Amino acid sequence: MIFLILSVLSSTAIFVLFKLFNKYNVNTLQAIVFNYIIACTCGLLLYKKPINLADFINEPWFYAALALGILFISIFNVMALTAQKNGLSVASVASKMSVIIPILFGIIVYNESIGFKKITGIILALIAVYLTSIKPKSNVVLTKAIYLPIILFLGSGVIDTSVNHFAPEGNMPLFLAIIFASAGIIGLVMVSFKTNKTKQRFNPKSIPFGITLGLVNYCSMYFLIKALRVDGFESSTVFTINNVAIVAVSCLIGLFLFKEVISSKNWIGIGLALVSIILVTL
């Protein structure tokens, strides 16, 4: 359970940092690239064995890690486009509701247990995610660029499912390092192209914020995978608790730290989140 708590706290810290990006006018894309570089470095430092490319290049998880890195930064950009075209709430709901994909994958493929309490908990968790993600006076446009939230939903779900499925037990730090390295390389190309095209200057604030983001980003992935590998915890249970807890805690932090307005729907969502966690855990 400690790994799950640390994963929730790390993921919530990512939410806080993105809020601070807006407050301190940090270039998001530049900070994201630094984030991937730092996260990759963390994986390399935590990998205790000598790194020999020939030893693991033929491993099935190696190419999966490369593909996941590309998917990471692609879905990040889809999320940004969804927020711009359809509204922030639509982007939030689409990315958070995608948790149903790894949940169903665990139940169908891994033959994980299913019962009345668990089904009820999962349904309440999805309702909680929706109610907590909808913000007052948000600009929600479902009919415009509807393909974007669909891609975001599917992409986010595939990322969570694939990370759990392909992460190797002994080489997990290196697995994560390759994911972040792949995403970082694509990000560097994007930043270089955008800089040349728009003559955008480098923002020095991107470095400290990117470093901090990279540390908590790596921790969120590392602790989530560690929680998924704990005996007695099924992936469908872990993903449900992790996702709904992140949404609820982020909502509360938005209230207390950033003075965000929380509607009655949000409070109902937080309450349902707690009930769903209890039911799924039981």
Accessible surface in RSA format (square Angstrom, percent):
REM  Atomic radii and reference values for relative SASA: ProtOr
REM  Chains: A
REM  Algorithm: Lee & Richards
REM  Probe-radius: 1.40
REM  Slices: 20
REM RES _ NUM      All-atoms   Total-Side   Main-Chain    Non-polar    All polar
REM                ABS   REL    ABS   REL    ABS   REL    ABS   REL    ABS   REL
RES MET A   1    97.88  50.7  74.95  49.6  22.93  54.6  67.37  57.3  30.51  40.4
RES ILE A   2   106.79  60.8 103.20  76.9   3.59   8.6 103.69  74.7   3.10   8.4
RES PHE A   3    59.01  29.5  59.01  36.6   0.00   0.0  59.01  35.8   0.00   0.0
RES LEU A   4     4.69   2.6   4.61   3.3   0.07   0.2   4.61   3.2   0.07   0.2
RES ILE A   5    84.46  48.1  82.31  61.3   2.16   5.2  84.46  60.8   0.00   0.0
RES LEU A   6    59.22  33.0  58.89  42.1   0.33   0.8  58.89  41.4   0.33   0.9
RES SER A   7     0.65   0.5   0.65   0.9   0.00   0.0   0.00   0.0   0.65   0.9
RES VAL A   8    12.14   8.0  12.14  11.0   0.00   0.0  12.14  10.5   0.00   0.0
RES LEU A   9   100.11  55.8  93.96  67.2   6.15  15.5  94.36  66.3   5.76  15.5
RES SER A  10    13.69  11.6   9.61  12.8   4.08   9.4   3.97   8.4   9.72  13.6
RES SER A  11    21.70  18.3  16.37  21.9   5.33  12.3   7.64  16.3  14.06  19.7
RES THR A  12     2.94   2.1   2.94   3.0   0.00   0.0   2.94   3.9   0.00   0.0
RES ALA A  13    30.87  28.4  26.00  40.1   4.87  11.1  30.30  42.7   0.57   1.5
RES ILE A  14    32.94  18.7  32.94  24.5   0.00   0.0  32.94  23.7   0.00   0.0
RES PHE A  15    53.75  26.9  47.24  29.3   6.50  16.9  53.03  32.2   0.71   2.0
RES VAL A  16    29.47  19.4  29.47  26.7   0.00   0.0  29.47  25.6   0.00   0.0
RES LEU A  17    15.46   8.6  15.46  11.1   0.00   0.0  15.46  10.9   0.00   0.0
RES PHE A  18    64.34  32.2  61.48  38.1   2.86   7.4  61.85  37.5   2.48   7.1
RES LYS A  19    64.43  31.4  58.72  36.0   5.72  13.6  24.68  22.2  39.75  42.3
RES LEU A  20    43.52  24.2  43.52  31.1   0.00   0.0  43.52  30.6   0.00   0.0
RES PHE A  21     2.69   1.3   1.69   1.0   1.00   2.6   1.69   1.0   1.00   2.9
RES ASN A  22   118.47  81.7  98.83  95.5  19.64  47.3  32.30  77.7  86.16  83.3
RES LYS A  23   140.27  68.4 108.87  66.8  31.41  74.8  71.71  64.5  68.56  73.0
RES TYR A  24    96.88  45.2  94.26  53.6   2.62   6.8  62.57  47.0  34.31  42.3
RES ASN A  25   115.80  79.9 100.28  96.9  15.52  37.4  30.62  73.7  85.18  82.3
RES VAL A  26    11.81   7.8   0.00   0.0  11.81  28.5   0.23   0.2  11.57  31.4
RES ASN A  27    28.97  20.0  19.70  19.0   9.27  22.3  12.55  30.2  16.42  15.9
RES THR A  28    50.41  35.9  45.79  46.4   4.62  11.0  26.90  36.1  23.52  35.5
RES LEU A  29    24.28  13.5  21.62  15.5   2.66   6.7  21.78  15.3   2.50   6.7
RES GLN A  30     7.86   4.4   6.31   4.6   1.55   3.7   5.10  10.9   2.76   2.1
RES ALA A  31     0.00   0.0   0.00   0.0   0.00   0.0   0.00   0.0   0.00   0.0
RES ILE A  32     6.56   3.7   6.56   4.9   0.00   0.0   6.56   4.7   0.00   0.0
RES VAL A  33     5.85   3.8   5.85   5.3   0.00   0.0   5.85   5.1   0.00   0.0
RES PHE A  34    52.48  26.3  52.48  32.5   0.00   0.0  52.48  31.8   0.00   0.0
RES ASN A  35     1.42   1.0   1.42   1.4   0.00   0.0   0.00   0.0   1.42   1.4
RES TYR A  36    10.37   4.8  10.31   5.9   0.06   0.2   0.44   0.3   9.93  12.2
RES ILE A  37    73.40  41.8  69.17  51.5   4.23  10.2  72.91  52.5   0.49   1.3
RES ILE A  38    36.77  20.9  36.77  27.4   0.00   0.0  36.77  26.5   0.00   0.0
RES ALA A  39     0.00   0.0   0.00   0.0   0.00   0.0   0.00   0.0   0.00   0.0
RES CYS A  40    18.30  13.8  18.30  20.4   0.00   0.0   2.26   5.7  16.04  17.3
RES THR A  41    57.13  40.6  56.89  57.7   0.24   0.6  40.85  54.9  16.28  24.6
RES CYS A  42    21.39  16.2  19.32  21.5   2.07   4.9   4.71  11.9  16.68  18.0
RES GLY A  43     0.00   0.0   0.00   N/A   0.00   0.0   0.00   0.0   0.00   0.0
RES LEU A  44    75.06  41.8  66.70  47.7   8.36  21.0  66.89  47.0   8.17  22.0
RES LEU A  45   133.85  74.5 113.37  81.1  20.47  51.5 116.22  81.6  17.62  47.4
RES LEU A  46    80.34  44.7  73.41  52.5   6.92  17.4  73.41  51.6   6.92  18.6
RES TYR A  47    29.15  13.6  18.05  10.3  11.09  28.9   5.42   4.1  23.73  29.2
RES LYS A  48   178.26  87.0 142.14  87.2  36.12  86.0 102.44  92.2  75.81  80.8
RES LYS A  49   125.10  61.0 117.66  72.2   7.44  17.7  76.70  69.0  48.40  51.6
RES PRO A  50   123.94  90.3 103.35  94.2  20.59  74.8 115.29  95.2   8.65  53.8
RES ILE A  51    91.29  51.9  57.08  42.5  34.21  82.5  57.24  41.2  34.05  92.4
RES ASN A  52    74.62  51.5  70.30  67.9   4.33  10.4  15.54  37.4  59.08  57.1
RES LEU A  53   100.98  56.2  96.29  68.9   4.69  11.8  96.29  67.6   4.69  12.6
RES ALA A  54    73.62  67.7  53.80  83.0  19.82  45.1  57.58  81.1  16.04  42.5
RES ASP A  55   102.16  71.6  74.50  74.2  27.66  65.4  29.13  68.6  73.04  72.8
RES PHE A  56    13.19   6.6  13.18   8.2   0.01   0.0  13.19   8.0   0.00   0.0
RES ILE A  57    54.61  31.1  54.61  40.7   0.00   0.0  54.61  39.3   0.00   0.0
RES ASN A  58   131.28  90.5 104.41 100.9  26.88  64.7  35.01  84.2  96.28  93.1
RES GLU A  59    67.40  38.7  65.54  49.6   1.86   4.4   5.09   9.8  62.31  50.9
RES PRO A  60   103.31  75.3  85.80  78.2  17.51  63.6  96.58  79.7   6.73  41.8
RES TRP A  61    12.82   5.1  12.68   6.1   0.14   0.3  10.38   5.5   2.44   4.0
RES PHE A  62    17.66   8.8  17.66  10.9   0.00   0.0  17.66  10.7   0.00   0.0
RES TYR A  63   124.90  58.3 120.10  68.3   4.79  12.5  96.15  72.3  28.74  35.4
RES ALA A  64    16.27  15.0   5.85   9.0  10.42  23.7  14.49  20.4   1.78   4.7
RES ALA A  65     0.00   0.0   0.00   0.0   0.00   0.0   0.00   0.0   0.00   0.0
RES LEU A  66    64.07  35.7  64.07  45.8   0.00   0.0  64.07  45.0   0.00   0.0
RES ALA A  67    59.14  54.4  50.74  78.3   8.40  19.1  54.44  76.7   4.70  12.4
RES LEU A  68     6.33   3.5   5.94   4.2   0.40   1.0   6.32   4.4   0.01   0.0
RES GLY A  69     0.00   0.0   0.00   N/A   0.00   0.0   0.00   0.0   0.00   0.0
RES ILE A  70    86.65  49.3  86.65  64.6   0.00   0.0  86.65  62.4   0.00   0.0
RES LEU A  71    49.44  27.5  48.48  34.7   0.96   2.4  49.36  34.7   0.08   0.2
RES PHE A  72    25.07  12.5  18.36  11.4   6.71  17.5  19.85  12.0   5.22  14.9
RES ILE A  73     1.29   0.7   1.29   1.0   0.00   0.0   1.29   0.9   0.00   0.0
RES SER A  74    46.44  39.2  39.53  52.8   6.91  15.9  28.49  60.7  17.95  25.1
RES ILE A  75    11.25   6.4  11.25   8.4   0.00   0.0  11.25   8.1   0.00   0.0
RES PHE A  76    43.59  21.8  40.20  24.9   3.40   8.8  42.98  26.1   0.62   1.8
RES ASN A  77    43.10  29.7  42.40  41.0   0.70   1.7  18.35  44.2  24.75  23.9
RES VAL A  78    23.01  15.1  23.01  20.8   0.00   0.0  23.01  20.0   0.00   0.0
RES MET A  79    72.65  37.6  72.63  48.1   0.01   0.0  38.80  33.0  33.85  44.8
RES ALA A  80    40.03  36.8  31.95  49.3   8.08  18.4  39.37  55.4   0.66   1.8
RES LEU A  81    77.71  43.3  77.71  55.6   0.00   0.0  77.71  54.6   0.00   0.0
RES THR A  82     0.00   0.0   0.00   0.0   0.00   0.0   0.00   0.0   0.00   0.0
RES ALA A  83    29.86  27.5  19.15  29.5  10.71  24.4  19.38  27.3  10.48  27.8
RES GLN A  84   133.06  74.4  97.81  71.5  35.25  83.9  44.17  94.0  88.89  67.4
RES LYS A  85    91.31  44.5  85.84  52.7   5.48  13.0  32.47  29.2  58.84  62.7
RES ASN A  86     0.08   0.1   0.00   0.0   0.08   0.2   0.08   0.2   0.00   0.0
RES GLY A  87     3.98   4.9   0.00   N/A   3.98   4.9   3.45   9.5   0.53   1.2
RES LEU A  88   123.90  69.0 119.54  85.5   4.36  11.0 119.54  84.0   4.36  11.7
RES SER A  89     2.04   1.7   0.78   1.0   1.26   2.9   1.34   2.9   0.70   1.0
RES VAL A  90    10.88   7.2   7.48   6.8   3.40   8.2  10.41   9.0   0.48   1.3
RES ALA A  91     2.44   2.2   2.10   3.2   0.34   0.8   2.34   3.3   0.10   0.3
RES SER A  92    29.51  24.9  23.97  32.0   5.55  12.8  18.58  39.6  10.94  15.3
RES VAL A  93    22.38  14.7  22.38  20.3   0.00   0.0  22.38  19.4   0.00   0.0
RES ALA A  94    10.47   9.6   4.92   7.6   5.55  12.6  10.25  14.4   0.21   0.6
RES SER A  95    15.68  13.2   9.23  12.3   6.45  14.8   7.29  15.5   8.39  11.8
RES LYS A  96    57.33  28.0  57.33  35.2   0.00   0.0  24.19  21.8  33.14  35.3
RES MET A  97    50.38  26.1  50.09  33.1   0.29   0.7  50.09  42.6   0.29   0.4
RES SER A  98     0.98   0.8   0.98   1.3   0.00   0.0   0.00   0.0   0.98   1.4
RES VAL A  99     4.55   3.0   4.39   4.0   0.16   0.4   4.48   3.9   0.07   0.2
RES ILE A 100    37.29  21.2  37.29  27.8   0.00   0.0  37.29  26.9   0.00   0.0
RES ILE A 101    40.52  23.1  37.43  27.9   3.10   7.5  39.28  28.3   1.24   3.4
RES PRO A 102     2.96   2.2   0.78   0.7   2.18   7.9   1.15   0.9   1.81  11.2
RES ILE A 103     1.41   0.8   1.41   1.1   0.00   0.0   1.41   1.0   0.00   0.0
RES LEU A 104    85.61  47.7  85.61  61.2   0.00   0.0  85.61  60.1   0.00   0.0
RES PHE A 105    57.80  28.9  51.73  32.0   6.06  15.8  56.48  34.2   1.32   3.8
RES GLY A 106     0.18   0.2   0.00   N/A   0.18   0.2   0.18   0.5   0.00   0.0
RES ILE A 107    33.52  19.1  27.63  20.6   5.89  14.2  27.63  19.9   5.89  16.0
RES ILE A 108   124.92  71.1 106.57  79.4  18.35  44.2 111.87  80.6  13.05  35.4
RES VAL A 109    75.90  49.9  53.28  48.2  22.62  54.5  58.47  50.8  17.43  47.3
RES TYR A 110    82.11  38.3  57.73  32.8  24.38  63.4  58.09  43.7  24.02  29.6
RES ASN A 111   127.87  88.2 100.42  97.0  27.45  66.1  29.30  70.5  98.57  95.3
RES GLU A 112    22.61  13.0  13.50  10.2   9.11  21.7   9.17  17.7  13.44  11.0
RES SER A 113    69.34  58.6  56.71  75.7  12.64  29.1  52.38 111.5  16.96  23.8
RES ILE A 114    86.07  49.0  57.92  43.2  28.14  67.8  59.52  42.9  26.55  72.1
RES GLY A 115    33.92  41.8   0.00   N/A  33.92  41.8  32.32  88.7   1.60   3.6
RES PHE A 116   169.78  84.9 155.65  96.4  14.13  36.8 159.16  96.5  10.62  30.4
RES LYS A 117   112.59  54.9 110.65  67.9   1.93   4.6  66.51  59.9  46.08  49.1
RES LYS A 118    17.75   8.7  16.24  10.0   1.51   3.6  16.40  14.8   1.35   1.4
RES ILE A 119    79.58  45.3  79.04  58.9   0.54   1.3  79.58  57.3   0.00   0.0
RES THR A 120    39.21  27.9  37.41  37.9   1.79   4.3  34.17  45.9   5.03   7.6
RES GLY A 121     0.00   0.0   0.00   N/A   0.00   0.0   0.00   0.0   0.00   0.0
RES ILE A 122    12.41   7.1  12.41   9.2   0.00   0.0  12.41   8.9   0.00   0.0
RES ILE A 123    91.18  51.9  90.59  67.5   0.59   1.4  90.81  65.4   0.36   1.0
RES LEU A 124    35.39  19.7  35.39  25.3   0.00   0.0  35.39  24.9   0.00   0.0
RES ALA A 125     4.14   3.8   4.13   6.4   0.00   0.0   4.14   5.8   0.00   0.0
RES LEU A 126    30.84  17.2  30.65  21.9   0.19   0.5  30.84  21.7   0.00   0.0
RES ILE A 127    75.37  42.9  71.72  53.4   3.65   8.8  75.37  54.3   0.00   0.0
RES ALA A 128     0.42   0.4   0.19   0.3   0.23   0.5   0.42   0.6   0.00   0.0
RES VAL A 129     1.34   0.9   1.34   1.2   0.00   0.0   1.34   1.2   0.00   0.0
RES TYR A 130   104.99  49.0 104.99  59.7   0.00   0.0  63.44  47.7  41.55  51.2
RES LEU A 131    29.44  16.4  29.44  21.1   0.00   0.0  29.44  20.7   0.00   0.0
RES THR A 132     2.42   1.7   1.49   1.5   0.93   2.2   0.67   0.9   1.75   2.6
RES SER A 133     6.29   5.3   0.74   1.0   5.55  12.8   3.93   8.4   2.36   3.3
RES ILE A 134    35.51  20.2  35.22  26.2   0.28   0.7  35.22  25.4   0.28   0.8
RES LYS A 135    61.46  30.0  58.68  36.0   2.78   6.6  54.30  48.9   7.16   7.6
RES PRO A 136    50.98  37.2  25.91  23.6  25.08  91.2  37.00  30.5  13.98  86.9
RES LYS A 137   216.08 105.4 163.58 100.4  52.50 125.0 123.02 110.7  93.05  99.1
RES SER A 138    37.69  31.8   9.26  12.4  28.43  65.5  13.55  28.8  24.14  33.8
RES ASN A 139   104.28  71.9  93.07  89.9  11.21  27.0  37.60  90.5  66.67  64.4
RES VAL A 140    64.67  42.6  37.01  33.5  27.66  66.7  37.01  32.2  27.66  75.0
RES VAL A 141    44.26  29.1  41.24  37.3   3.02   7.3  44.26  38.5   0.00   0.0
RES LEU A 142   108.42  60.4 101.75  72.8   6.67  16.8 101.75  71.5   6.67  18.0
RES THR A 143   131.68  93.7 102.09 103.5  29.59  70.5  84.44 113.4  47.25  71.4
RES LYS A 144   115.10  56.2 110.97  68.1   4.13   9.8  62.73  56.5  52.37  55.8
RES ALA A 145    24.22  22.3   8.38  12.9  15.85  36.0  14.82  20.9   9.41  24.9
RES ILE A 146    86.71  49.3  86.05  64.1   0.66   1.6  86.05  62.0   0.66   1.8
RES TYR A 147   129.11  60.3 128.16  72.9   0.95   2.5  90.67  68.1  38.45  47.4
RES LEU A 148     9.81   5.5   9.81   7.0   0.00   0.0   9.81   6.9   0.00   0.0
RES PRO A 149    11.92   8.7  10.79   9.8   1.14   4.1  11.14   9.2   0.79   4.9
RES ILE A 150    91.80  52.2  89.14  66.4   2.66   6.4  91.80  66.1   0.00   0.0
RES ILE A 151    77.11  43.9  75.52  56.3   1.59   3.8  76.83  55.3   0.28   0.8
RES LEU A 152     0.00   0.0   0.00   0.0   0.00   0.0   0.00   0.0   0.00   0.0
RES PHE A 153    58.09  29.1  58.09  36.0   0.00   0.0  58.09  35.2   0.00   0.0
RES LEU A 154    92.56  51.5  92.56  66.2   0.00   0.0  92.56  65.0   0.00   0.0
RES GLY A 155     6.59   8.1   0.00   N/A   6.59   8.1   6.35  17.4   0.23   0.5
RES SER A 156    15.00  12.7  11.96  16.0   3.04   7.0  11.50  24.5   3.50   4.9
RES GLY A 157     0.00   0.0   0.00   N/A   0.00   0.0   0.00   0.0   0.00   0.0
RES VAL A 158    68.01  44.8  66.93  60.6   1.09   2.6  68.01  59.1   0.00   0.0
RES ILE A 159    20.44  11.6  20.44  15.2   0.00   0.0  20.44  14.7   0.00   0.0
RES ASP A 160    38.99  27.3  37.09  36.9   1.90   4.5   1.95   4.6  37.04  36.9
RES THR A 161    14.53  10.3  13.73  13.9   0.80   1.9  14.36  19.3   0.18   0.3
RES SER A 162    18.65  15.8  17.30  23.1   1.35   3.1   4.03   8.6  14.63  20.5
RES VAL A 163     3.43   2.3   3.43   3.1   0.00   0.0   3.43   3.0   0.00   0.0
RES ASN A 164    12.14   8.4   8.84   8.5   3.30   7.9   0.00   0.0  12.14  11.7
RES HIS A 165    87.44  47.8  64.72  45.0  22.72  58.1  35.79  36.9  51.66  60.1
RES PHE A 166    76.39  38.2  67.63  41.9   8.76  22.8  71.17  43.1   5.22  14.9
RES ALA A 167     7.84   7.2   0.00   0.0   7.84  17.8   0.00   0.0   7.84  20.8
RES PRO A 168    24.08  17.5  13.56  12.4  10.52  38.2  23.09  19.1   0.98   6.1
RES GLU A 169   131.68  75.6 108.09  81.8  23.59  56.2  67.86 131.3  63.82  52.1
RES GLY A 170    55.59  68.6   0.00   N/A  55.59  68.6  34.04  93.4  21.55  48.3
RES ASN A 171    32.52  22.4  32.44  31.3   0.08   0.2   0.03   0.1  32.49  31.4
RES MET A 172    12.91   6.7  12.91   8.5   0.00   0.0   9.82   8.3   3.09   4.1
RES PRO A 173    19.32  14.1  19.32  17.6   0.00   0.0  19.32  16.0   0.00   0.0
RES LEU A 174     3.16   1.8   3.16   2.3   0.00   0.0   3.16   2.2   0.00   0.0
RES PHE A 175     0.00   0.0   0.00   0.0   0.00   0.0   0.00   0.0   0.00   0.0
RES LEU A 176     0.03   0.0   0.03   0.0   0.00   0.0   0.03   0.0   0.00   0.0
RES ALA A 177     1.12   1.0   0.89   1.4   0.23   0.5   1.10   1.6   0.02   0.1
RES ILE A 178    18.95  10.8  17.69  13.2   1.26   3.0  18.89  13.6   0.06   0.2
RES ILE A 179     0.00   0.0   0.00   0.0   0.00   0.0   0.00   0.0   0.00   0.0
RES PHE A 180     0.23   0.1   0.13   0.1   0.10   0.3   0.13   0.1   0.10   0.3
RES ALA A 181    35.20  32.4  28.81  44.5   6.39  14.5  34.69  48.9   0.51   1.4
RES SER A 182    11.30   9.6   5.99   8.0   5.31  12.2   4.79  10.2   6.51   9.1
RES ALA A 183     0.00   0.0   0.00   0.0   0.00   0.0   0.00   0.0   0.00   0.0
RES GLY A 184     3.56   4.4   0.00   N/A   3.56   4.4   3.56   9.8   0.00   0.0
RES ILE A 185   109.65  62.4 108.91  81.1   0.75   1.8 108.94  78.4   0.72   1.9
RES ILE A 186    59.73  34.0  59.73  44.5   0.00   0.0  59.73  43.0   0.00   0.0
RES GLY A 187     0.00   0.0   0.00   N/A   0.00   0.0   0.00   0.0   0.00   0.0
RES LEU A 188    86.74  48.3  86.36  61.8   0.39   1.0  86.61  60.8   0.13   0.4
RES VAL A 189    95.39  62.8  91.14  82.5   4.25  10.3  94.66  82.3   0.73   2.0
RES MET A 190    55.80  28.9  49.97  33.1   5.83  13.9  47.21  40.1   8.59  11.4
RES VAL A 191    27.95  18.4  27.26  24.7   0.69   1.7  27.81  24.2   0.14   0.4
RES SER A 192    59.90  50.6  53.94  72.0   5.96  13.7  31.66  67.4  28.23  39.6
RES PHE A 193   131.21  65.6 126.12  78.1   5.10  13.3 130.30  79.0   0.91   2.6
RES LYS A 194    90.84  44.3  89.81  55.1   1.03   2.4  45.14  40.6  45.70  48.7
RES THR A 195    45.76  32.5  44.70  45.3   1.06   2.5  40.22  54.0   5.54   8.4
RES ASN A 196   106.59  73.5  95.46  92.3  11.13  26.8  27.16  65.4  79.43  76.8
RES LYS A 197   150.40  73.4 118.36  72.6  32.04  76.3  76.46  68.8  73.94  78.8
RES THR A 198    76.29  54.3  48.31  49.0  27.98  66.7  55.66  74.8  20.63  31.2
RES LYS A 199   166.30  81.1 144.60  88.7  21.70  51.7 100.74  90.7  65.56  69.8
RES GLN A 200    64.61  36.1  55.22  40.4   9.39  22.4  22.97  48.9  41.64  31.6
RES ARG A 201   214.11  89.9 198.82 101.3  15.29  36.4  75.12 102.7 138.99  84.2
RES PHE A 202   105.61  52.8  83.56  51.8  22.05  57.4  84.60  51.3  21.01  60.1
RES ASN A 203    32.08  22.1  28.76  27.8   3.32   8.0  13.36  32.1  18.72  18.1
RES PRO A 204    93.23  68.0  88.99  81.1   4.24  15.4  89.17  73.6   4.06  25.2
RES LYS A 205    91.84  44.8  89.17  54.7   2.66   6.3  62.79  56.5  29.05  30.9
RES SER A 206     0.00   0.0   0.00   0.0   0.00   0.0   0.00   0.0   0.00   0.0
RES ILE A 207    67.69  38.5  67.69  50.4   0.00   0.0  67.69  48.7   0.00   0.0
RES PRO A 208    73.91  53.9  68.44  62.4   5.47  19.9  72.74  60.1   1.17   7.3
RES PHE A 209    36.65  18.3  35.46  22.0   1.19   3.1  36.65  22.2   0.00   0.0
RES GLY A 210     0.00   0.0   0.00   N/A   0.00   0.0   0.00   0.0   0.00   0.0
RES ILE A 211    67.26  38.3  67.26  50.1   0.00   0.0  67.26  48.4   0.00   0.0
RES THR A 212    60.18  42.8  59.71  60.5   0.47   1.1  35.88  48.2  24.30  36.7
RES LEU A 213     2.65   1.5   2.65   1.9   0.00   0.0   2.65   1.9   0.00   0.0
RES GLY A 214     0.00   0.0   0.00   N/A   0.00   0.0   0.00   0.0   0.00   0.0
RES LEU A 215    86.74  48.3  85.92  61.5   0.82   2.1  86.14  60.5   0.61   1.6
RES VAL A 216    30.23  19.9  29.86  27.0   0.37   0.9  30.23  26.3   0.00   0.0
RES ASN A 217    22.71  15.7  22.71  21.9   0.00   0.0   0.47   1.1  22.24  21.5
RES TYR A 218     5.68   2.7   5.68   3.2   0.00   0.0   5.68   4.3   0.00   0.0
RES CYS A 219    44.48  33.6  44.06  49.1   0.41   1.0   2.27   5.7  42.21  45.5
RES SER A 220     8.24   7.0   6.61   8.8   1.63   3.8   3.00   6.4   5.24   7.3
RES MET A 221    23.66  12.3  23.66  15.7   0.00   0.0   2.19   1.9  21.48  28.5
RES TYR A 222    50.94  23.8  50.94  29.0   0.00   0.0  17.42  13.1  33.52  41.3
RES PHE A 223    38.53  19.3  38.53  23.9   0.00   0.0  38.53  23.4   0.00   0.0
RES LEU A 224    16.80   9.4  16.80  12.0   0.00   0.0  16.80  11.8   0.00   0.0
RES ILE A 225     0.67   0.4   0.67   0.5   0.00   0.0   0.67   0.5   0.00   0.0
RES LYS A 226    63.32  30.9  61.34  37.6   1.98   4.7  11.14  10.0  52.18  55.6
RES ALA A 227     5.34   4.9   3.92   6.0   1.42   3.2   4.86   6.8   0.48   1.3
RES LEU A 228    15.39   8.6   0.60   0.4  14.79  37.2   0.60   0.4  14.79  39.8
RES ARG A 229    73.42  30.8  48.99  25.0  24.43  58.2  31.62  43.2  41.80  25.3
RES VAL A 230    49.07  32.3  40.39  36.6   8.68  20.9  45.55  39.6   3.52   9.5
RES ASP A 231   139.26  97.6 115.60 115.1  23.67  56.0  41.57  97.8  97.69  97.4
RES GLY A 232    84.17 103.8   0.00   N/A  84.17 103.8  42.19 115.8  41.99  94.0
RES PHE A 233    56.54  28.3  43.13  26.7  13.42  34.9  44.58  27.0  11.97  34.3
RES GLU A 234    52.28  30.0  47.36  35.8   4.93  11.7  29.55  57.2  22.74  18.6
RES SER A 235     8.33   7.0   5.89   7.9   2.43   5.6   5.29  11.3   3.04   4.3
RES SER A 236     0.00   0.0   0.00   0.0   0.00   0.0   0.00   0.0   0.00   0.0
RES THR A 237    14.98  10.7  14.98  15.2   0.00   0.0   7.98  10.7   7.00  10.6
RES VAL A 238     0.56   0.4   0.56   0.5   0.00   0.0   0.56   0.5   0.00   0.0
RES PHE A 239     5.51   2.8   5.25   3.3   0.25   0.7   5.25   3.2   0.25   0.7
RES THR A 240     1.54   1.1   0.35   0.4   1.19   2.8   1.05   1.4   0.49   0.7
RES ILE A 241     9.18   5.2   9.18   6.8   0.00   0.0   9.18   6.6   0.00   0.0
RES ASN A 242    11.14   7.7  11.14  10.8   0.00   0.0   0.00   0.0  11.14  10.8
RES ASN A 243    20.50  14.1  20.12  19.4   0.38   0.9   2.49   6.0  18.01  17.4
RES VAL A 244     1.42   0.9   1.27   1.1   0.15   0.4   1.27   1.1   0.15   0.4
RES ALA A 245    14.33  13.2  12.02  18.6   2.31   5.2  14.33  20.2   0.00   0.0
RES ILE A 246    23.53  13.4  23.53  17.5   0.00   0.0  23.53  16.9   0.00   0.0
RES VAL A 247     9.92   6.5   6.71   6.1   3.21   7.7   8.51   7.4   1.41   3.8
RES ALA A 248     6.19   5.7   6.00   9.3   0.19   0.4   6.10   8.6   0.10   0.3
RES VAL A 249    46.40  30.5  46.40  42.0   0.00   0.0  46.40  40.3   0.00   0.0
RES SER A 250    12.43  10.5  12.31  16.4   0.11   0.3  11.68  24.9   0.75   1.0
RES CYS A 251     4.91   3.7   1.40   1.6   3.51   8.3   4.37  11.1   0.54   0.6
RES LEU A 252    53.44  29.8  53.44  38.2   0.00   0.0  53.44  37.5   0.00   0.0
RES ILE A 253    41.07  23.4  39.51  29.4   1.56   3.8  40.95  29.5   0.11   0.3
RES GLY A 254     0.00   0.0   0.00   N/A   0.00   0.0   0.00   0.0   0.00   0.0
RES LEU A 255    46.37  25.8  43.75  31.3   2.62   6.6  43.75  30.7   2.62   7.0
RES PHE A 256   133.84  67.0 121.99  75.6  11.85  30.8 123.74  75.0  10.10  28.9
RES LEU A 257   115.51  64.3  90.45  64.7  25.06  63.0  91.73  64.4  23.78  64.0
RES PHE A 258    55.95  28.0  32.80  20.3  23.15  60.3  37.89  23.0  18.07  51.7
RES LYS A 259   163.51  79.8 140.17  86.0  23.34  55.6  97.99  88.2  65.52  69.8
RES GLU A 260    38.26  22.0  29.27  22.1   8.99  21.4  29.74  57.5   8.52   7.0
RES VAL A 261   109.02  71.7  98.03  88.7  10.99  26.5 102.64  89.2   6.38  17.3
RES ILE A 262    21.56  12.3   1.79   1.3  19.77  47.7   1.79   1.3  19.77  53.7
RES SER A 263    31.18  26.3  23.27  31.0   7.91  18.2  28.77  61.3   2.41   3.4
RES SER A 264    83.31  70.4  72.32  96.5  10.99  25.3  46.21  98.4  37.10  52.0
RES LYS A 265   114.97  56.1 114.97  70.5   0.00   0.0  61.57  55.4  53.40  56.9
RES ASN A 266     0.00   0.0   0.00   0.0   0.00   0.0   0.00   0.0   0.00   0.0
RES TRP A 267   119.04  47.8 111.42  53.9   7.62  17.9  95.60  51.0  23.44  38.0
RES ILE A 268    97.75  55.6  90.10  67.1   7.66  18.5  96.87  69.8   0.88   2.4
RES GLY A 269     0.00   0.0   0.00   N/A   0.00   0.0   0.00   0.0   0.00   0.0
RES ILE A 270    12.14   6.9  12.14   9.0   0.00   0.0  12.14   8.7   0.00   0.0
RES GLY A 271    31.71  39.1   0.00   N/A  31.71  39.1  30.57  83.9   1.13   2.5
RES LEU A 272    41.69  23.2  41.01  29.3   0.68   1.7  41.01  28.8   0.68   1.8
RES ALA A 273     1.10   1.0   1.10   1.7   0.00   0.0   1.10   1.5   0.00   0.0
RES LEU A 274   106.23  59.2 105.33  75.4   0.90   2.3 105.66  74.2   0.57   1.5
RES VAL A 275    68.27  44.9  67.96  61.5   0.31   0.7  68.27  59.3   0.00   0.0
RES SER A 276     0.00   0.0   0.00   0.0   0.00   0.0   0.00   0.0   0.00   0.0
RES ILE A 277    38.28  21.8  38.28  28.5   0.00   0.0  38.28  27.6   0.00   0.0
RES ILE A 278   102.93  58.6  99.67  74.3   3.25   7.8 102.82  74.0   0.11   0.3
RES LEU A 279    37.43  20.8  36.54  26.1   0.89   2.2  36.54  25.7   0.89   2.4
RES VAL A 280     8.00   5.3   0.00   0.0   8.00  19.3   0.00   0.0   8.00  21.7
RES THR A 281    70.76  50.3  46.00  46.6  24.75  59.0  44.83  60.2  25.93  39.2
RES LEU A 282   137.05  76.3  81.82  58.5  55.23 138.8  95.07  66.8  41.98 113.0
END  Absolute sums over single chains surface
CHAIN  1 A    13824.4      12004.4       1820.0      10045.8       3778.6
END  Absolute sums over all chains
TOTAL         13824.4      12004.4       1820.0      10045.8       3778.6
